[in-house]
């Protein structure tokens, strides 16, 4: 028969995790796997909780989200024998937990080994870090590469890597730290950040920085923030947001292309509505933040650009992208005032690449002025790369810059040489296909001018609406798909034009703070929360009294009385309002709530659709595409 190799569980590994001993590459058994859904942020990934055993004791562990595919593809299954190549132990809510950063799967067809007990209830005083040879070995075929000598494996094989790091004992391969020219052995790679600890130091180069935003929603909810993005020596990107005092302390200090160390922040799941990096996490900094300028580190690259071919841009499945190409034409600086009263300016560029396609890109504000000056004074067909463009379905497919967008002229990336060669061979003058349709020419924030300029539910999030000092007003054609029955109205002052909320007194009367009067009755006014949907998605909106009455077909007082008299008829009245089609005029404003940014949409008016007019506009739009 074939020669069998031996591998043992590391006896005492679990008690070592709990006590904080540094145990090198322990071998454990995964005796349970459970999926944990996360809803803490938009786009947050699911996570997997493991139970790991050394044959004597077991305890909980969390799998790095970047290792999720091991479970999803059933490479890692219950009772698998694994070697923890990178892990940390942290204290979470008074309990020690293992966070697995990198592992090697040794065997998947094993039965459960021993009768391990929960380390939290066991008498750990009697446990010592035993010699692994004291445990019964697991027989494995020696000819399979993954079962070779562990030291040889560590030298030849890269471990599966995750996104965690902690303040407990760390066991890791040499790749976990990469000392720079200053010998930064204490610097943590950005990829190893995790929400389970708060003591870490990272080092990165600022690749972009947005402006300061403020909010004021009363004496207990006001402040300011700004966000920036950075990259470290491993090429991992991270978005960081600074709040309140940290804005005063660090906004002027943090300059693009400079290198800093950062500590004293909080790691949380990335909100993919605003975070366009490829990182599952982001960091927030407050009053305890520490930021230190450091000497330039040549190991941290200045250009973080991963352009995709322009021909592959697809607004139906993409929200952001990096591109690189030659500027075939550019407009003059266009200055105007939005419907919301904000002064705006932009410059439109047409950029083409060696995929044989071009796309229109809107450069907003200062970026537009800067790019216009550069193009006006420079040679024709300059090659530029743009980091983090917003993709829109406006005019078919178009792009726009954001505050966090970076522009590189003739960047030192492989795609630059490919585009130059394409231009030299006549590619720019031989049948380039445009991804952006001609015509339109309007500005998204100017508001709609017809069926082709309405917004979709998806594009409300994508087109920077509501991010200025004043709200934006747009139209969306949609269907009411849900009306929240709870808190559909509020008791308001009955005096005409006041509309303020009143409070019922012990004697049954209603008191209004604004008028300083008591009233025998109140007037119920709608403040409905609804979901409107279209072919791209859905959006929560708020309907106030006039629009609520138009949608329901009854006053709020009538609905309140109906709910008291007959709950069934009340439910029926709400249901009848569902699945009706309207053109909704929306007020859109980005607001802060508990240090979280959310898009608030209020219905100003709901107009029934004139289908004859609608169809004529659609036919005209189709004809304009010449298909």
Buried (B, 14 or more C-beta within 10 A) or exposed (E): EEEEBEBBBBBBBBBBBBBEBEBEBBBBBBBBBEEEEEEEBBEBBEBBBBBBBBBBBBBBBBBBBBBBEBBEEEEBEBBBBBBBBBBBBBBBEEEBBBBBBBBBBBBBEBEEBBEBBEBEEBEBEEBEBBEBEEBEEBEBEEEEEEBBEBEEBBEEBEBBBBBBBBBBBBBBBEBBBBEBEEEBEEBBBBBBBBBBBBEBBBBBBBBBBBEEBEBEEEEEEEBBBBBBBBBBBBEBBBBBBBBBBBBEBBBEEBEEEEBBBBBBBEBBBBBBBBBBBEBBBBBBBBEEBBBEEBEEBEBBBBBBBBBBBBBEBEBEEBBBBBBBBBBBBBBEBBEEEBBBEBEBBBBBBBBBBBBBBBBBBBBBBEBBBEBBEBBEEEEEBBBBBBBBBBBBBBBBBBBBBBBBBBBBEEBEBEBBEBBBEBBEEEBBEEEBEBBBBEEBEBBBBBBBEEBBBBBBBBBBBBBBBBBBEEBBBBBBBBBBBBBEBEEBBBBBBBBEEBBEBBEEEEEEBBBBEEBEBEBEEBBBBBBBBBBBBBEBBBBBBBBBBBBBBBBBEBBBBBBBBBBEEEEEEBEEBBEEBBEBBBBBBBBBBBBBEEBEBBBBBBBBBBEEEEEEEBEEBEEEBEEEEEE
